[in-house]
Amino acid sequence: MFEELSTLGTKMLKKAFGGGDVKVLWTSPKEIAHGDATTTVALELSKKLGTKPRAIAEVLAKELSHHSSIEKVEIAGAGYVNVWLKPSALITELHRSRAACTARVPKKTARPVIVEYSQPNIAKPLGVHHLLSTVIGQAIANLHEHAGQNVIRWNYLGDWGTQFGKLAVALEKWGKGKKPRDFAIDELLALYVKFHDEAEKDPTLEDQARKTFRALEQGDPHLRNFREDIVAVTKGSLGALYGRLHVNFDLDLGESFYEDKMDAILEEGKRKEVFETGEGGALIVRFPEETGMPPYMVQKSDGATLYSTRDLAQMRYRIDTYNPEGIYIVTDIAQKLHFEQLMETCRMLGWKLPDFENVLVGRMRFADKKMSTRKGNILKLEEVLDEAVRRADTIIADRGDSIQTDDPKELSEMMGIGAVVYGILSQNRKMDLVFDWDKMLSFEGNSAPYLQYTHARAKSVLRKSDQQDFSFPKEIKALTEKERVVIGTLLQFQSVLDDALETHMPHKLANFLYQLSQDYNAFYNGEPILQADQAEERALRLALTSLTATVLKTGAELLTLRVPERM
Ligand code: ARG
């Protein structure tokens, strides 16, 4: 409809005012008093033509008012054109929002997009700070997939580096002869921490660790097995957590996978004179002055490779193997410079690159002082999730009969984990995140429980209707203001999905779901649904309830959340 109005408006203005590249774009007004769609084209065109904006707006308004789908046109302010659609035209428009609830099927031949996220470092439990990249990445991958792209979800595990040397030394010294595979991930972490404590007193430990890692790099079979065991233990514990978070991957090829792929890159760089010898024989890349970037080391003076070398090999491998349309890597802002240097190096090597973005996420801070000042390294994600579920449990118990559920355990898991995840996804990812239990678990604000509750409420209305079919009635004469508001919000679903995908900003979807929940609740509290006076009204309200529930569920699941049928 809006497209049709755009084409129509554009044609009319061209006819009335001649050439120039006019384009009528419609947006949804923030306030219901400004109609269903508004355009600023008159203001823009007036600058180009030197004509008064009102004169242009009048031409447009007059022509549009004859259109069969339009109920009313008004000119507001200096020259805004506001349009009200006829109820039946609005309802017809809603089929787009319903269609937006179904994932598009990707074309088999389409080039894939690679979304890389989570990327924890092996042998350490997943810390709560890794949660940001994990859930934001999952949501972004979900958005790409929903839009019909072939998505490769990639967990680039940090399974290479001196930490293996440290761990091997620690296990030998304090591991009491236990086999690596028999350690729990927490015990491994404790040994890793012990290594650091002891190394402060005895610096030779660091040397031992470095030597051990060199031996691993050179292929020592015993150490290789050791590393594989540690990777297996870590993957096991990660799998359980990802499951609880509704996070999944197609590949978990980590840093170690590129071990035999770096030599070729080093050769290519030297041959193309992009890599030069720096201080002490290290290989570095120097960037043009105007980039303002410091040199990038790709090989140490002792011949050892680096994080940067593996990332170069990784880019090359992904391009050669998948010919992707895009590569999107979600990381902490601390890695910004690394990726800028990486991409500039790829360009200097003359590589043909896909669309690329280092999707940056902020840091996590804690409203609760106890959490941020906690001694002992990292706050474990598992503990945070368990705590969230415990708190959800208490809330459910406190609310007593006002909460209905067949399975309180399932509900508290859904609510607790949802609260943590939604707490992250509802905020602009570029900002630091303040982790606040009370806000996350609130039933009133922009929170997972609020969305979940709204969904359950809508489902409960549908159950009580004893109907199966919730299609919109054919004839609708009038709409109440609260119905119109819900419709107006529902109509934005597709464009919100597009926008969240394009900007890689899942919080735009979260905010939309919050808006829809508020609008639906206002409608629910303000208008009788099951007790509506006329059959047609009842059918319309049930149809709106059903579509709202479907949109909430679709949107929530894209954000990794689950919504209950009853609550
Ligand atoms: N494992 C790294 C870390 O935890 C992040 C990896 C980011 N991805 C990459 N391709 N470098 O710091």
Residues whose N, C-alpha, C, O or C-beta is under 5 A from the ligand:
A	BS01	LIG	Q119 P120 N121 Y156 G158 D311 T331
